């Protein structure tokens, strides 16, 4: 039933998105003799910003092919954050070296947590640097498009991975009842449609990259149309909605709640397999969602699994915590608090009780009996936790114990924590200019990657929250387009 409701919601959101973002000017998609200088496959953030760069800085004829009914990709459902905005001046963006440091910090965090071995994976720092050195361009395009800013409280300075970023734009997903994502997409779509050299095709699914040996010659659509082009940018997203690829690359996430829109089907991987491209990236961009409807989990800083044991520093981000739970095969996970926490956070507790996200029990024994948690071990865990709170120290998880409350006062509350994920890291190897490489590590002439498809070159497993995905998509879409502009200008 839950999966049915989820699918129904996704369908409704996509329908609303198509209505709210307007219908792109109608283009003919069945002309077998059509020819463009650049074909962009995928109309999400990466594809839109690639088109923007080409439109702003070249006379090349550009076509965007989006298989859905409207541009935007997963954005209407998931929302996101664009880092580096400034409301009144341009360009107030972080230096590209700071973005490199951000990904370095994520990489080091993966190593420190034991998620990857240093020799197993190395981030492509040149790719990150080159992409974010151009980041002012998509930022300026969005500002010039009149992208509407949300409330000022969402427009501040944030610290991610030890790097302080200037103002950022928060886009709330449509599933939360907000129209900020629709307004955002409407502004960008309207501006793209004003360029005479940008042609937008929706409901147009690309199924093949055409080639002559190691050189791109065009693309083929599902309706049989063949489009001649020497340059193809693949901005096709991840693999979360492909059962085949999830089994192959991320089997541990099968069955977890998936908050994508059905568009992340690994099309870029499928279309490049004939080039024997190298597949990188495991894991997924995810976290915890409560058992019913509340996105933000209870923050009592006392989390246990079905064995009655704590297993993580509860101050970690949802993404890190969910990956630890996934990798260690933890299940039956609950966040626990007592009336002490409820007294200090009455509004949070009332909201979660009203939405049936929180279960209430008269005793810890009753809690364990009803939730199938091992009581004897759970009682030992509670005693150790209470002692750690009293001493403000516990070397086992290195948590700041000024954050927590002792678990002593009835009634006791439990909130089920369920893994979810927005998308995956699995993608293909690219070089420092966003050019896709074949199995011999050679450039495939005329083939470029952007966004989620090449995020695997920047981070392997754990991906911190904060909208890095949208910012990376905007930057790499711009980089791929810029590489084409440099090539044709020579």
Secondary structure, DSSP 4 states (H G I P E B T S, - for coil): -HHHHHHHHHHHHHHHHHHHT-PPPP-----TT-B-SEEEE--SHHHHHHHHHHHHH----EEEE-SSSSS-TTHHHH-EEE-S--SSSTT----HHHHHHHHHHHHHHHHHTTSS-GGG----HHHHHHHHHTHHHHHHHHHHTTPPP--GGGSS-EEETTEEE---EEE--GGGT--HHHHHHHHHHHHHHT-TTEEEE-S--EEEEEEETTEEEEEEETTS-EEE-S-EEE----STT-HHHHHHH-GGGTTSEE-S-S--S-HHHHHHGGGTPPEE--SEEEEEEESSS-SSPP--S-EE-TTS---S-TTS-HHHHHHHHHHTT--S-EEEEEHHHHHH-HHHHHHHHHTT--EEESSHHHHHHHHT--HHHHHHHHHHHHHHHHHT--TTTT--TTS---S-SSSEEEEEEEEEEEEE--EE-B-TTSEEE-TTS-EEEEEEE-GGGTGGGT-SS---SSSHHHHHHHHHHHHHHHHHHHHHH-
